[in-house]
Amino acid sequence: MQWIGKAVGGVIGLMAGGPVGAAIGVVVGHQFDSNSGPGVTGRPGVGGAAGTSATLIGERFFRTTFQVMGHVAKADGRVSEQEIQAARAVMSELRLQPAQVQVAIACFTEGKAPQFALHSALNTLYRACGGRPDLMRAFVEIQMRSALMGNDLQTSARGVLQNIAARLGLGAMEFAHIEAVLRMRRSSSGSPGGAAPMDEEARLAQAYKVLECTPQNSNEELSLAYRRQLSRHHPDKLKANGLPDSMIEHAKQRTQQIIEAWELVRERRGI
């Protein structure tokens, strides 16, 4: 199933900025299919994944993505037409072929079934990916993107997704940061989901969240936070720490958003 690597590359590429990023990810995903390498051990208490091939990792990532997407959509007891369209929008932006779409739909259906074992699926994903924070974060971002388009991350979906993020090693602050960045992206790009453009004050509030600060922070604290965020998400640094090539464009996009948030705050404060 060599198309799986292309699909997972596209999933991650999608996070770099819509169809163009997805296309880049699909190309990189081909390399993911063509090269298999040793995995790394899973987190303590979950099990190891030594020897897991890149192809198997990609297949697990792809299937679990759409299973969990279905589970999150069913969080309030029903899956609305808008939530179905949100899932299909992700498939469309990935430019999945008909056979791939059928697999994704089947996985989505599995995930919304009452007997779907969420924790087991997440543990298997974590083991297969060796608990790599970059892959876990990308996974949560994809789920949040679909949930924002589907129901604007309403209470039931939010609670389920927060638990998923925590189980994959993401804290509450990182969860809030991901949400702020995705909402900022949706409001500025007019992406699917009907997000209305933010007014200036709302954009400013989101910019503070992107920087992980509040209006109460001093100018010096804001400047330090800006530099800290740039360092944390700088593509070269992340690549040196093991970030796959398929996520470099995503890292560049995130860096640009940090810069834009800083520029907005700096302008309003007259720094």
Secondary structure, DSSP 8 states (H G I E B T S, - for coil): -THHHHHHHHHHHHTTTHHHHHHHHHHHHHHHHH---------TTT---TT--HHHHHHHHHHHHHHHHHHHHTTTSS--HHHHHHHHHHHHHTT--HHHHHHHHHHHHHHHSTT--HHHHHHHHHHHTTT-HHHHHHHHHHHHHHHHHHHSS-HHHHHHHHHHHHHTT--HHHHHHHHHHHHHHHHHHT-TTT-----HHHHHHHHHHHTT--TTS-HHHHHHHHHHHHHHH-HHHHHHTT--GGGHHHHHHHHHHHHHHHHHHHHHHT-
